[in-house]
Amino acid sequence: MTKKAIPTPSTETPLTVQVKPLPRPEPATVTECTTLAELIHSLGSRKIVSERWDVAPRTIALRMQKPETASLDELQRLAELTGLDFLTVVRLAYYQMRHPIEVPAAHVGRPFGSTSRKA
């Protein structure tokens, strides 16, 4: 019996998915995401995401900075939360590991890398 080679996804072309934020009072818009950090950020406030994803807000920040620290269980729950398939979420995390980005600020709508603290 010969084994077939398993195709591996290209690491050069990012996977792009469209997700809606978790339900909130204001109207939601679809956001394009190419990394795990962008996916998590697009879901809404970290408080709401942490409650729905069942992880601590600090854990969210860590997963956004270092997606390799996420457990398979966390990635599976995130896939269910977003309505994406598990492999898609894993591919977003893998792409971010290979191509690090500046993590988005904690507040939705704020530019990437900005902080809520005043100097």
Backbone bond lengths (Angstrom), bond angles and torsions (degrees), N, CA, C in turn:
res aa  C-N    CA-C-N  psi(-1)  N-CA   C-N-CA  omega(-1)  CA-C   N-CA-C  phi
1 M - - - 1.436 - - 1.522 108.72 -
2 T 1.308 116.38 132.07 1.460 120.34 178.47 1.518 109.34 -101.30
3 K 1.305 114.00 144.75 1.459 119.16 178.73 1.519 109.45 -90.98
4 K 1.321 115.53 140.00 1.452 120.56 176.82 1.520 108.77 -88.00
5 A 1.292 116.15 142.61 1.458 120.77 177.56 1.534 109.01 -71.63
6 I 1.304 115.74 134.75 1.456 120.66 178.30 1.524 107.79 -88.16
7 P 1.334 116.62 123.28 1.472 118.15 -179.78 1.524 110.11 -68.28
8 T 1.326 114.93 138.56 1.461 119.65 177.43 1.522 108.51 -105.55
9 P 1.344 115.97 143.39 1.466 117.60 -179.89 1.523 111.47 -67.14
10 S 1.306 114.86 146.19 1.462 120.28 178.66 1.515 109.13 -67.23
11 T 1.329 116.66 134.17 1.462 120.06 179.72 1.526 111.13 -90.93
12 E 1.304 117.47 -6.50 1.450 120.69 -177.51 1.528 111.97 -85.92
13 T 1.314 117.69 -33.97 1.446 121.15 -179.15 1.517 108.97 -100.56
14 P 1.335 117.77 117.30 1.462 118.59 -177.70 1.519 111.55 -72.37
15 L 1.301 115.05 145.56 1.448 121.92 172.26 1.523 106.93 -78.08
16 T 1.306 117.69 134.48 1.461 121.42 178.20 1.514 108.74 -120.01
17 V 1.328 116.09 126.22 1.458 121.32 177.99 1.514 108.95 -121.75
18 Q 1.323 116.07 157.33 1.453 121.08 176.57 1.517 108.27 -113.52
19 V 1.326 116.72 129.54 1.458 121.59 179.92 1.518 110.22 -133.37
20 K 1.335 114.43 151.64 1.457 120.75 173.19 1.516 107.55 -98.87
21 P 1.329 117.17 146.47 1.464 119.17 176.26 1.521 110.45 -63.96
22 L 1.322 116.21 162.67 1.445 120.75 175.06 1.525 108.36 -63.32
23 P 1.339 117.68 154.63 1.467 120.02 -177.20 1.531 112.65 -53.96
24 R 1.319 115.42 134.04 1.457 122.39 175.89 1.523 107.46 -153.16
25 P 1.326 117.35 167.32 1.468 120.07 -173.42 1.525 115.06 -58.95
26 E 1.326 118.67 -42.84 1.464 120.07 -177.56 1.533 110.18 -79.29
27 P 1.329 116.87 157.08 1.466 120.23 -179.41 1.531 111.74 -60.47
28 A 1.310 116.10 143.51 1.461 121.46 -178.88 1.520 110.61 -97.77
29 T 1.312 115.45 146.77 1.457 121.10 174.49 1.520 108.55 -120.07
30 V 1.300 116.21 150.48 1.454 121.62 179.39 1.524 108.96 -76.66
31 T 1.330 116.82 137.30 1.450 122.45 -178.25 1.524 109.00 -121.01
32 E 1.328 117.15 138.92 1.458 121.19 174.82 1.515 109.21 -88.84
33 C 1.331 115.90 134.14 1.459 121.88 -177.02 1.525 109.54 -129.81
34 T 1.333 115.48 139.59 1.463 119.80 176.13 1.530 111.79 -119.91
35 T 1.340 117.28 -5.68 1.469 121.29 180.00 1.523 109.39 -134.56
36 L 1.320 115.24 164.50 1.459 121.12 177.36 1.528 110.24 -63.03
37 A 1.320 117.39 -40.72 1.462 120.87 179.99 1.525 111.00 -61.18
38 E 1.318 117.21 -43.45 1.460 120.48 178.53 1.520 110.96 -65.02
39 L 1.330 117.03 -38.97 1.456 121.43 178.68 1.527 110.24 -60.79
40 I 1.324 117.02 -50.25 1.461 121.20 -179.25 1.517 110.05 -62.77
41 H 1.317 116.92 -44.22 1.469 122.10 -178.60 1.529 111.36 -61.24
42 S 1.313 117.12 -37.71 1.459 121.12 -175.68 1.523 113.00 -72.21
43 L 1.329 117.72 -13.73 1.468 120.43 -177.04 1.523 113.33 -75.50
44 G 1.316 117.52 -22.06 1.455 119.94 179.65 1.517 111.10 133.96
45 S 1.339 115.31 -159.76 1.463 119.74 -177.14 1.527 110.56 -64.68
46 R 1.308 115.23 149.93 1.470 119.46 -178.23 1.523 111.09 -64.20
47 K 1.335 117.14 -30.07 1.464 120.23 178.42 1.524 110.22 -63.53
48 I 1.328 116.69 -49.16 1.464 121.11 -179.69 1.518 110.38 -64.84
49 V 1.332 116.37 -45.07 1.470 120.32 -179.39 1.522 110.43 -62.34
50 S 1.331 118.01 -41.91 1.467 120.12 -178.59 1.522 111.08 -64.46
51 E 1.333 117.15 -37.38 1.466 120.06 178.12 1.520 111.26 -67.77
52 R 1.322 117.07 -45.02 1.467 120.78 -176.38 1.529 112.43 -75.43
53 W 1.347 116.77 -32.04 1.466 121.77 -178.88 1.526 110.65 -86.81
54 D 1.329 116.58 -14.72 1.462 124.19 179.62 1.530 111.95 64.84
55 V 1.325 115.81 46.05 1.463 122.82 172.59 1.521 108.31 -135.94
56 A 1.319 116.98 157.81 1.463 121.93 179.57 1.536 110.11 -71.90
57 P 1.340 117.64 150.40 1.469 119.84 177.71 1.531 112.54 -55.39
58 R 1.318 118.02 -37.26 1.471 120.96 178.29 1.532 110.50 -64.71
59 T 1.316 116.08 -35.51 1.467 120.05 177.70 1.520 110.14 -65.06
60 I 1.320 116.39 -38.37 1.468 120.02 177.95 1.523 109.99 -60.09
61 A 1.333 115.97 -46.35 1.466 120.06 179.77 1.529 110.69 -60.37
62 L 1.315 117.13 -41.80 1.466 120.71 179.42 1.520 111.34 -65.62
63 R 1.328 117.77 -43.19 1.475 120.81 -179.87 1.525 110.88 -64.79
64 M 1.342 116.09 -32.69 1.455 118.92 178.67 1.524 110.70 -71.98
65 Q 1.329 117.73 -35.81 1.464 121.38 179.25 1.522 111.80 -76.73
66 K 1.332 115.60 -42.38 1.462 121.49 -176.02 1.525 109.82 -131.93
67 P 1.326 117.70 85.46 1.462 120.22 -176.18 1.529 113.01 -62.33
68 E 1.320 117.28 -20.69 1.469 119.95 179.50 1.526 112.49 -67.76
69 T 1.340 117.87 -13.67 1.462 120.80 178.95 1.526 112.41 -84.12
70 A 1.317 118.10 -9.97 1.462 121.75 -178.86 1.519 110.91 -71.34
71 S 1.316 115.95 137.37 1.466 120.40 176.82 1.529 109.00 -81.01
72 L 1.312 116.25 161.51 1.461 120.15 177.60 1.524 110.36 -62.65
73 D 1.328 116.37 -35.81 1.459 120.80 178.21 1.528 110.66 -62.68
74 E 1.328 116.97 -43.36 1.462 120.36 178.60 1.523 110.98 -63.45
75 L 1.323 116.63 -42.71 1.463 120.07 179.21 1.527 111.18 -65.34
76 Q 1.326 116.87 -37.10 1.462 120.80 177.96 1.530 110.62 -65.57
77 R 1.330 117.29 -44.22 1.471 120.91 178.50 1.528 110.56 -64.44
78 L 1.328 117.21 -37.34 1.462 120.88 177.72 1.528 110.13 -65.71
79 A 1.312 116.66 -40.40 1.471 120.38 177.34 1.526 110.37 -60.80
80 E 1.319 116.95 -44.38 1.466 120.78 178.87 1.528 110.74 -64.86
81 L 1.307 116.87 -40.63 1.464 122.07 -179.53 1.522 111.86 -63.26
82 T 1.317 116.77 -39.91 1.470 121.37 -176.92 1.529 113.33 -88.92
83 G 1.322 117.12 -14.22 1.460 119.76 -177.45 1.519 112.79 81.71
84 L 1.337 116.51 12.36 1.464 121.15 176.80 1.522 109.48 -95.15
85 D 1.315 116.38 161.80 1.453 117.83 175.75 1.530 109.51 -81.36
86 F 1.322 115.87 156.61 1.459 123.08 -174.91 1.526 111.94 -56.82
87 L 1.319 117.17 -44.51 1.466 120.90 -177.97 1.526 111.54 -61.20
88 T 1.318 117.86 -36.64 1.460 121.24 178.36 1.518 110.74 -63.02
89 V 1.328 117.34 -44.25 1.464 121.44 179.42 1.532 109.95 -63.87
90 V 1.319 116.80 -41.42 1.467 120.75 178.18 1.524 110.08 -63.12
91 R 1.316 117.55 -41.32 1.462 120.64 179.63 1.524 111.87 -64.65
92 L 1.339 117.30 -36.81 1.472 120.23 176.28 1.522 110.26 -64.06
93 A 1.331 116.57 -42.45 1.470 120.64 178.50 1.528 110.10 -64.81
94 Y 1.317 117.04 -44.06 1.463 121.28 -178.65 1.533 110.89 -63.11
95 Y 1.329 116.14 -42.15 1.457 119.24 179.55 1.525 110.23 -62.13
96 Q 1.327 117.36 -42.06 1.465 120.46 179.43 1.528 111.54 -65.94
97 M 1.321 117.70 -35.10 1.472 120.12 177.59 1.528 110.34 -63.85
98 R 1.311 116.57 -37.52 1.468 121.18 -179.27 1.530 112.36 -80.56
99 H 1.336 116.96 -25.34 1.459 123.09 -176.96 1.531 108.69 -134.19
100 P 1.332 117.88 78.44 1.468 121.17 -177.13 1.525 112.32 -57.74
101 I 1.331 114.50 147.51 1.460 120.83 179.38 1.524 109.12 -127.73
102 E 1.317 115.63 168.65 1.451 120.47 171.93 1.525 106.38 -79.97
103 V 1.324 117.17 128.64 1.459 122.01 -174.67 1.528 109.96 -70.77
104 P 1.349 116.97 137.17 1.460 120.22 178.64 1.525 111.86 -62.31
105 A 1.325 115.41 154.64 1.460 121.37 176.91 1.525 109.52 -64.72
106 A 1.322 115.75 163.21 1.462 120.73 -176.17 1.526 113.48 -68.09
107 H 1.304 118.33 -22.43 1.458 120.54 -176.03 1.518 110.80 -99.64
108 V 1.334 116.04 131.18 1.456 121.16 178.22 1.523 108.42 -63.76
109 G 1.309 116.01 137.87 1.446 120.80 178.61 1.522 113.45 93.17
110 R 1.338 116.68 -15.09 1.456 119.61 177.97 1.522 107.53 -84.34
111 P 1.302 117.52 148.90 1.465 119.87 -179.68 1.526 111.82 -63.14
112 F 1.299 116.08 156.56 1.463 121.89 178.80 1.520 108.78 -59.52
113 G 1.325 115.74 135.95 1.454 121.46 174.67 1.511 114.32 82.93
114 S 1.342 119.19 -7.12 1.462 119.24 178.92 1.525 109.06 -80.65
115 T 1.302 116.56 158.87 1.458 120.82 -179.43 1.502 110.43 -120.60
116 S 1.315 116.34 162.45 1.454 120.51 -179.91 1.519 111.48 -87.84
117 R 1.328 118.26 -9.46 1.471 122.38 -179.35 1.519 110.52 -81.08
118 K 1.311 115.05 144.10 1.457 120.28 175.81 1.518 108.84 -96.15
119 A 1.308 116.11 142.70 1.467 120.41 -178.84 1.507 111.99 -73.26
